Amino acid sequence: MNEQEFVKLCKKAVADYANAHLDKADHKQITEADVFVVWQCKALQNNKALLSTTLFDGMYYECTYNGDKKELYFDAYKKWENRCIAVS
């Protein structure tokens, strides 16, 4: 799987997941255009990416593609806190 196919697969998985978990009363849906890659790498036949969306929900997503098994592993995380820690 090349980089563009991998990113497209990840963005679809994230958009589908986010839409399935949005509050239906908000009448809001996102598209793949609302998903962006924060970080990505490829090692041999495997790919990994961290993604987020334009939603203000604090979620981020990790997608890992196992090229040997042709499987995509999907993790969804909630950002709980962001701190600045001074180091002397």
C-alpha positions as CSV (number, residue, x, y, z in Angstrom):
1,M,0.0,0.0,0.0
2,N,1.5,3.4,-0.9
3,E,1.4,6.5,1.2
4,Q,-1.6,8.1,-0.5
5,E,-3.7,4.9,-0.2
6,F,-2.8,4.6,3.4
7,V,-3.7,8.2,4.3
8,K,-7.0,7.9,2.4
9,L,-7.8,4.7,4.3
10,C,-7.0,6.3,7.7
11,K,-9.0,9.5,7.0
12,K,-12.0,7.4,6.0
13,A,-11.7,5.3,9.2
14,V,-11.4,8.4,11.4
15,A,-14.3,10.2,9.7
16,D,-16.5,7.1,10.0
17,Y,-15.6,6.7,13.7
18,A,-16.1,10.3,14.6
19,N,-19.5,10.5,12.8
20,A,-20.7,7.3,14.5
21,H,-19.8,8.9,17.9
22,L,-21.1,12.4,17.4
23,D,-24.2,13.5,19.3
24,K,-27.1,13.0,16.8
25,A,-28.9,16.1,18.2
26,D,-26.1,18.3,16.9
27,H,-26.9,17.3,13.3
28,K,-23.1,17.5,12.5
29,Q,-21.2,15.2,10.3
30,I,-17.6,15.5,9.1
31,T,-15.9,14.3,5.9
32,E,-12.4,13.1,5.1
33,A,-11.5,16.7,4.4
34,D,-12.0,17.5,8.1
35,V,-9.4,14.9,9.1
36,F,-5.7,15.7,9.0
37,V,-2.4,13.8,9.5
38,V,-0.3,15.0,12.5
39,W,2.5,12.5,12.0
40,Q,3.2,9.6,9.7
41,C,5.9,7.1,9.0
42,K,6.5,4.0,6.9
43,A,8.9,1.1,7.8
44,L,9.2,-1.7,5.3
45,Q,5.6,-2.8,4.4
46,N,4.1,-1.2,7.5
47,N,2.6,2.3,8.0
48,K,1.7,4.3,11.1
49,A,-0.1,7.7,11.4
50,L,-1.5,10.0,14.1
51,L,-4.5,11.9,13.0
52,S,-7.0,14.4,14.3
53,T,-10.1,16.3,13.1
54,T,-11.3,19.9,13.0
55,L,-13.8,19.0,15.7
56,F,-13.2,20.6,19.2
57,D,-13.5,17.2,21.0
58,G,-9.9,16.6,22.1
59,M,-9.7,13.3,20.2
60,Y,-6.8,11.9,18.3
61,Y,-6.4,8.7,16.4
62,E,-3.6,6.2,15.7
63,C,-3.8,4.0,12.6
64,T,-1.3,1.2,12.0
65,Y,-1.3,-0.8,8.8
66,N,0.2,-4.3,9.0
67,G,1.4,-5.0,5.5
68,D,2.0,-8.7,6.2
69,K,-1.5,-9.3,7.3
70,K,-3.2,-6.5,5.3
71,E,-4.9,-5.3,8.5
72,L,-5.5,-1.7,9.8
73,Y,-5.3,-1.3,13.5
74,F,-7.3,1.7,14.8
75,D,-7.0,3.4,18.2
76,A,-9.0,6.4,19.4
77,Y,-7.7,8.6,22.2
78,K,-9.1,11.5,24.3
79,K,-6.7,14.3,25.1
80,W,-7.2,15.0,28.8
81,E,-4.7,17.6,29.5
82,N,-1.9,19.8,28.0
83,R,0.7,21.2,30.4
84,C,3.8,23.3,30.1
85,I,6.4,22.1,32.5
86,A,9.4,24.3,32.9
87,V,12.7,22.5,32.9
88,S,15.7,24.2,34.5
